[in-house]
Every structure is written in structure tokens, then in C-alpha cells.
Amino acid sequence: MDIKNLILIIIAVLNFFVGTVVILKNYRNKINLSFAFLLFSVVGWSIGLAMSRELAGTIEAVAWSKSAYYFAILIAYLFFYFTTVFPYQKYQLNFIQKFLLSLPLLVILTVLLKGDLLIIGLQERSWGYDIIFGTLWYLIYSLIFGFYMVWSYINLAGNLKKTSGYIKFQVSVVLFGFIISGIFGIIFDLILPYFGYWKLNWFGPYFSIILLFVIAYNIFYKSSKNI
């Protein structure tokens, strides 16, 4: 297995481990659940990228690539949900609101499953592959992804203004961590691919792992020591 793909698998295992620890720490807490499932989505994203690269040139590689794109947008959705309950739940969403916020995920899943609307195919290269995508649905995908991310950052920025003391520090750590990981993830897995540069699309998860561990440490471990 290519070393880059192996590192992606290792990143997936580490995220799964931390996510499991977070859930076991308090499986009834919405903060723990949303953050853990976010990490599990990073697992799917990382494995999807690794396997699509490893199996480049096969039909299976297309399926793995589609899974990576779905888990990537699921990360953005779960990040948004996480910001609605961290550090405290700001408002309750009714069924209709939850459905409308989840509807873009269902649309993207349908598009990915229905064939070549978003991802048409893969073109094998010496360093991996290029994805051939449908321009219209790639733009729609990018807008949905951006919608979730921007709203999440707005939520965290608002929380930063309303909190103080150690809680404010926690919010600032989360905001900084997701800004850094979000910027590099968007650059390497959304913007550069739009312009036809796929050579570094494996790089996004690399930036997420260290920052997510820092966030997990400060929220779920260090905070418990301060109680």
C-alpha cells in the first residue's frame, strides 16, 4: 500500500479510537455524540480517499471516491450540529427544521448513488487519479458544503462573544482548530480539484487529525480535570 494511503488509514483508526472514547465518556451528552460522529465521518472520509487512490483504475475506486465526498459533506453537517449544542444548546430545532437542514445531505446522497451527476469517473495518473466531475453538481455540492461551514463558524464566533473564563477558552480552541482544518481541507479537497488539480486531495485529513485531537483533549479530557 502506498505510504500516503497507509497514513490515511492510520488517521482513520485514530479518529475512530478517539470518537469511541468520547462516546463512552458520556453517551447521553449531545456534545459528545455530535463530536464523536463527526470523528467517525472523518474515518469514512479518510478511508474513502485511501481506497479510491489505492484502487485507482478500477470500478471500485469510483465507489470509494463517492463515499469520500459524502462523508466530507457529512463532516460539515455534523460540525454545524455540534456548534448548536456546544458549549450549551442554544435553541431547539423542530422536526421540520431538522428535515430541511438534513435535506441537502439526502440530495447529495441521491446524486452520488444515481450515477454520474456529480462524479462521472476517475482518470488514472502515475501519482493517483483525476476525478471527472459534473460541473453543475460540483458547484451545488460546494455551495451546500460552504453553507454548513459558514453557519458553523458564525455559531462559534457568537459563542465566543457570549462566554467567559475556561468555557471561552474551549470555544476559542474549537474555533481555531476548525478554521485551520477547514481552510486546508477546502483548499486541497474542494478548490484545487475544481481547477483540475487532484494531486494533493489526500492531504486534507492530515491537517484535521492533530487539531481534532487538540480539541478532544481540551473539551473532553482537560475540562473533566477542572471539574
Contacts in CASP RR format, 6 or more apart in sequence:
PFRMAT RR
TARGET T0000
AUTHOR 0000-0000-0000
METHOD contacts of the structure
MODEL  1
MDIKNLILIIIAVLNFFVGTVVILKNYRNKINLSFAFLLFSVVGWSIGLA
MSRELAGTIEAVAWSKSAYYFAILIAYLFFYFTTVFPYQKYQLNFIQKFL
LSLPLLVILTVLLKGDLLIIGLQERSWGYDIIFGTLWYLIYSLIFGFYMV
WSYINLAGNLKKTSGYIKFQVSVVLFGFIISGIFGIIFDLILPYFGYWKL
NWFGPYFSIILLFVIAYNIFYKSSKNI
1 9 0 8 1.000
1 54 0 8 1.000
2 53 0 8 1.000
2 54 0 8 1.000
4 53 0 8 1.000
4 202 0 8 1.000
5 49 0 8 1.000
5 50 0 8 1.000
5 51 0 8 1.000
5 53 0 8 1.000
5 54 0 8 1.000
5 202 0 8 1.000
6 50 0 8 1.000
7 206 0 8 1.000
8 46 0 8 1.000
8 47 0 8 1.000
8 49 0 8 1.000
8 50 0 8 1.000
8 53 0 8 1.000
8 202 0 8 1.000
8 205 0 8 1.000
9 46 0 8 1.000
9 47 0 8 1.000
9 50 0 8 1.000
11 42 0 8 1.000
11 46 0 8 1.000
11 205 0 8 1.000
11 206 0 8 1.000
11 208 0 8 1.000
11 209 0 8 1.000
12 42 0 8 1.000
12 43 0 8 1.000
12 44 0 8 1.000
12 46 0 8 1.000
12 47 0 8 1.000
12 50 0 8 1.000
12 205 0 8 1.000
14 209 0 8 1.000
14 213 0 8 1.000
15 39 0 8 1.000
15 40 0 8 1.000
15 42 0 8 1.000
15 43 0 8 1.000
15 46 0 8 1.000
15 209 0 8 1.000
15 212 0 8 1.000
16 39 0 8 1.000
16 40 0 8 1.000
16 43 0 8 1.000
18 39 0 8 1.000
18 212 0 8 1.000
18 213 0 8 1.000
18 216 0 8 1.000
19 35 0 8 1.000
19 36 0 8 1.000
19 39 0 8 1.000
19 40 0 8 1.000
19 216 0 8 1.000
20 36 0 8 1.000
21 216 0 8 1.000
21 220 0 8 1.000
22 32 0 8 1.000
22 35 0 8 1.000
22 36 0 8 1.000
22 39 0 8 1.000
22 216 0 8 1.000
22 220 0 8 1.000
23 32 0 8 1.000
23 33 0 8 1.000
23 36 0 8 1.000
25 32 0 8 1.000
25 220 0 8 1.000
25 224 0 8 1.000
26 32 0 8 1.000
27 33 0 8 1.000
30 85 0 8 1.000
30 89 0 8 1.000
31 82 0 8 1.000
31 85 0 8 1.000
31 86 0 8 1.000
31 87 0 8 1.000
31 219 0 8 1.000
32 220 0 8 1.000
34 78 0 8 1.000
34 81 0 8 1.000
34 82 0 8 1.000
34 85 0 8 1.000
34 86 0 8 1.000
35 82 0 8 1.000
35 86 0 8 1.000
35 215 0 8 1.000
35 216 0 8 1.000
35 219 0 8 1.000
35 220 0 8 1.000
37 78 0 8 1.000
38 75 0 8 1.000
38 78 0 8 1.000
38 79 0 8 1.000
38 82 0 8 1.000
39 212 0 8 1.000
39 216 0 8 1.000
41 71 0 8 1.000
41 74 0 8 1.000
41 75 0 8 1.000
41 78 0 8 1.000
42 71 0 8 1.000
42 75 0 8 1.000
42 205 0 8 1.000
42 208 0 8 1.000
42 209 0 8 1.000
42 212 0 8 1.000
43 71 0 8 1.000
44 67 0 8 1.000
44 68 0 8 1.000
44 71 0 8 1.000
45 68 0 8 1.000
45 71 0 8 1.000
45 72 0 8 1.000
45 75 0 8 1.000
45 205 0 8 1.000
46 205 0 8 1.000
47 64 0 8 1.000
47 67 0 8 1.000
47 68 0 8 1.000
48 64 0 8 1.000
48 65 0 8 1.000
48 67 0 8 1.000
48 68 0 8 1.000
48 71 0 8 1.000
49 64 0 8 1.000
49 68 0 8 1.000
49 201 0 8 1.000
49 202 0 8 1.000
49 205 0 8 1.000
50 202 0 8 1.000
51 60 0 8 1.000
51 61 0 8 1.000
51 64 0 8 1.000
52 61 0 8 1.000
52 62 0 8 1.000
52 64 0 8 1.000
52 65 0 8 1.000
52 68 0 8 1.000
52 122 0 8 1.000
52 129 0 8 1.000
53 61 0 8 1.000
53 128 0 8 1.000
53 129 0 8 1.000
53 202 0 8 1.000
55 61 0 8 1.000
55 64 0 8 1.000
56 122 0 8 1.000
56 124 0 8 1.000
56 125 0 8 1.000
56 128 0 8 1.000
56 129 0 8 1.000
57 122 0 8 1.000
57 124 0 8 1.000
57 129 0 8 1.000
61 122 0 8 1.000
61 129 0 8 1.000
62 119 0 8 1.000
62 121 0 8 1.000
62 122 0 8 1.000
65 119 0 8 1.000
65 121 0 8 1.000
65 122 0 8 1.000
65 131 0 8 1.000
66 112 0 8 1.000
66 113 0 8 1.000
66 118 0 8 1.000
66 119 0 8 1.000
69 108 0 8 1.000
69 112 0 8 1.000
69 118 0 8 1.000
69 119 0 8 1.000
69 141 0 8 1.000
70 108 0 8 1.000
70 109 0 8 1.000
70 112 0 8 1.000
72 145 0 8 1.000
72 189 0 8 1.000
73 104 0 8 1.000
73 105 0 8 1.000
73 108 0 8 1.000
73 141 0 8 1.000
73 144 0 8 1.000
73 145 0 8 1.000
73 148 0 8 1.000
74 105 0 8 1.000
76 144 0 8 1.000
76 145 0 8 1.000
76 146 0 8 1.000
76 148 0 8 1.000
76 149 0 8 1.000
76 152 0 8 1.000
77 101 0 8 1.000
77 102 0 8 1.000
77 104 0 8 1.000
77 105 0 8 1.000
77 148 0 8 1.000
79 148 0 8 1.000
79 149 0 8 1.000
79 152 0 8 1.000
79 178 0 8 1.000
80 101 0 8 1.000
80 148 0 8 1.000
80 149 0 8 1.000
80 151 0 8 1.000
80 152 0 8 1.000
80 155 0 8 1.000
82 152 0 8 1.000
83 151 0 8 1.000
83 152 0 8 1.000
83 155 0 8 1.000
83 156 0 8 1.000
83 159 0 8 1.000
84 90 0 8 1.000
84 91 0 8 1.000
84 93 0 8 1.000
84 155 0 8 1.000
86 159 0 8 1.000
86 171 0 8 1.000
86 174 0 8 1.000
86 219 0 8 1.000
87 159 0 8 1.000
87 163 0 8 1.000
87 167 0 8 1.000
87 170 0 8 1.000
87 171 0 8 1.000
90 155 0 8 1.000
90 159 0 8 1.000
93 101 0 8 1.000
104 144 0 8 1.000
104 147 0 8 1.000
104 148 0 8 1.000
107 144 0 8 1.000
108 118 0 8 1.000
108 141 0 8 1.000
108 144 0 8 1.000
111 117 0 8 1.000
111 118 0 8 1.000
111 137 0 8 1.000
111 141 0 8 1.000
112 118 0 8 1.000
112 119 0 8 1.000
116 134 0 8 1.000
117 134 0 8 1.000
117 137 0 8 1.000
118 133 0 8 1.000
118 134 0 8 1.000
118 137 0 8 1.000
118 138 0 8 1.000
118 141 0 8 1.000
119 131 0 8 1.000
119 132 0 8 1.000
119 133 0 8 1.000
119 134 0 8 1.000
120 132 0 8 1.000
120 133 0 8 1.000
120 134 0 8 1.000
121 131 0 8 1.000
121 132 0 8 1.000
122 129 0 8 1.000
122 130 0 8 1.000
122 131 0 8 1.000
122 132 0 8 1.000
123 129 0 8 1.000
123 130 0 8 1.000
123 131 0 8 1.000
123 132 0 8 1.000
125 198 0 8 1.000
125 199 0 8 1.000
127 199 0 8 1.000
128 198 0 8 1.000
128 199 0 8 1.000
129 198 0 8 1.000
130 196 0 8 1.000
130 198 0 8 1.000
131 193 0 8 1.000
131 198 0 8 1.000
131 201 0 8 1.000
133 193 0 8 1.000
138 194 0 8 1.000
142 190 0 8 1.000
142 194 0 8 1.000
145 186 0 8 1.000
145 190 0 8 1.000
149 182 0 8 1.000
149 186 0 8 1.000
152 178 0 8 1.000
153 175 0 8 1.000
153 178 0 8 1.000
153 179 0 8 1.000
156 171 0 8 1.000
156 174 0 8 1.000
156 175 0 8 1.000
156 178 0 8 1.000
157 175 0 8 1.000
159 171 0 8 1.000
160 168 0 8 1.000
160 171 0 8 1.000
160 172 0 8 1.000
160 175 0 8 1.000
163 171 0 8 1.000
166 223 0 8 1.000
166 226 0 8 1.000
169 218 0 8 1.000
170 218 0 8 1.000
170 219 0 8 1.000
170 223 0 8 1.000
173 214 0 8 1.000
173 215 0 8 1.000
173 218 0 8 1.000
173 219 0 8 1.000
174 215 0 8 1.000
174 219 0 8 1.000
177 211 0 8 1.000
177 212 0 8 1.000
177 214 0 8 1.000
177 215 0 8 1.000
178 211 0 8 1.000
178 215 0 8 1.000
180 207 0 8 1.000
180 211 0 8 1.000
181 204 0 8 1.000
181 207 0 8 1.000
181 208 0 8 1.000
181 211 0 8 1.000
181 212 0 8 1.000
182 207 0 8 1.000
182 208 0 8 1.000
184 203 0 8 1.000
184 204 0 8 1.000
184 207 0 8 1.000
185 203 0 8 1.000
185 204 0 8 1.000
185 207 0 8 1.000
185 208 0 8 1.000
188 200 0 8 1.000
188 201 0 8 1.000
188 203 0 8 1.000
188 204 0 8 1.000
189 201 0 8 1.000
189 204 0 8 1.000
192 198 0 8 1.000
192 200 0 8 1.000
192 201 0 8 1.000
193 201 0 8 1.000
END
